[in-house]
């Protein structure tokens, strides 16, 4: 199994390390050519944390937005962490434009832990267990559509969710030693949810 990691900007190397620990091969997707070259062999795609506005601009400049959106709509399993979550949201509060816009969620950028900015906690994640969560100016999911399953909340705010082939977290599982959420995603990739 090979997993692509969008490597335009942000915390992509950390995801590769986790996949390596799980014995999963990964490939950095840096441009359209990389995506086209590997697309047919990818079991899944990770969209890392970083700066969603910058990543959205790079995706557009490199003509990657539409091919990646189409692949996700054709059921490519995708895991968006933090800025990656924002890229997937079909609505971003106080912004006119979304990016990939494939997931039926509304997000608020930089909203989770406004006072704290960055913090660490532990909470239950459905199907995974009690996991460590590192937040770095993370978004909150302020509302979800009917087909979205809420996987975790912290202080009554949604911090992890899944809709069909799309998994998102407001926090950074790749920055802790706990690999269970990545394992959960690998299981999604194994199953190839076709819905
Ligand atoms: N604040 C960033 C954004 O809005 C996300 C932060 C992160 O990915 N750690 O894009």
Boltz pocket constraint, residues with backbone or C-beta under 6 A from the ligand:
constraints:
  - pocket:
      binder: B
      contacts: [[A, 48], [A, 49], [A, 50], [A, 51], [A, 52], [A, 53], [A, 81], [A, 82], [A, 83], [A, 84], [A, 86], [A, 109], [A, 110], [A, 136], [A, 137], [A, 138], [A, 139]]
      max_distance: 6.0
